Amino acid sequence: MNPQELFCPNIDCPARGQMGKGNIGIHHLKTKRCICHVCQQTFTTTKGTIFYRLRTNPLTVLLVITLLAYGCPIQAIVKAFGLDERTVRDWWRRSGEHCRAVHAYKVEQSHLDLQQVQADEIKVKRQEGHFWMALAMMVPTRLWLGGAVSEKRDLALIQTLSDKIKSIARCRPLLLAVDGLASYVTAFRTSFRASLPHRAGERGRPQLVSWPDIAIVQVVKQRVEGQLNITRRIVQGSQQMVQGLIQQSQGQGVINTAFIERLNATFRQRLNSLARRTRTLVRKAETLQAGMYIVGCFYNFCDPHHSLRVKLSLGRHGYHWVPRTPAIAAGLADHIWTPQELFDFKVPLPRWEPPNHRGRPSRETVRLVQRWCQ
């Protein structure tokens, strides 16, 4: 237990979310409690993790969630560990919320040169009707960028996914490859716009202009009389620009959505409710969303990808391959995470800001701002 690696979780503390400032001390070593010397509040080391206030052994919880994340049926977990199904579902919900926060902090707040993005949807069976889960990935690093869940396959679902892609992307040449759904083109053209600087004296909303060098391509698949017909078309951008981005992001090939389809297969393999023929139906959208973020975080941070490995030369001894995860390839991690590291990761809180009030700030407020907000 190293206090230098911990931060105060008190939302009202001026030192919240800051590590290595010397304000965290050990309060009780046996119960693993620490104290913040600024706000004088104590907290456990499991605060901000899925193990907070759980009476079960953390190792058991970790094993159960890891097995579920790799496709083990929940009925097998209940039989093997002697647990109640409601307890396992509560752990699954906790893990989903934690992985969603980790994904938002590590991936959604990053700004990457995406080069090529592929998106697709998965149809999920439920008790009455279906759910639709839209996913997107960065092709050069195989990084899962995020997803959205909805009861309808409409513009609102695609727009949510498109906004997530836009928040991560830098204003660089970008190729967007999707299927034949028309909502993608509308959502991409709506999201990838920026406002011009507002001139003095002008009224109303600033004018929105499209990002430069955005190419949109579609792969339309139709099965006619048992034969599969594939049509590749460029909706926006030039042929030369599309070919250049394909060579830059994937090396060679034609317009395709093969990478996102492989990612869909990974999700189908690990979430049994996504299988095409299954008796495990989804009841709530929250459960499906939790599974999406858990599998996505395992895929990004814990699972080495075969196509991302790099050759390390050992001189006269030859070479060996160094495995890498999509997060390492994207520069979001420096090593392969273990499940323990994923669920022990604590998302830092935003920096403290002094309350707004009229008049001149006090000396104490100025001192706090100079120490904790600089």
Secondary structure, 3 states (H helix, E strand, C coil): CCHHHCCECCCCCCCECCCCCCCEEEEECCCCEEEECCCCCEEECCCCCCCCCCCCCHHHHHHHHHHHHCCCCHHHHHHHHCCCHHHHHHHHHHHHHHHHHHHHHHHHCCCECCCEEEEEEEEEEECCCEEEEEEEEECCCCEEEEEEEECCCCHHHHHHHHHHHHHHECCCCEEEEECCCCHHHHHHHHHCEEECCCCCCCCCCCCEEECCCEEEEEEEEEEECCEEEEEEEEEECCHHHHHHHHHHHHCCCCCCCHHHHHHHHHHHHHCHHHCCCCCCCECCHHHHHHHHHHHHHHHHHHCCCHHHCEEEECHHHCEEEECCCHHHHCCCCCCCCCHHHHHHCCCCCCCCCCCCCCCCCCHHHHHHHHHHCC
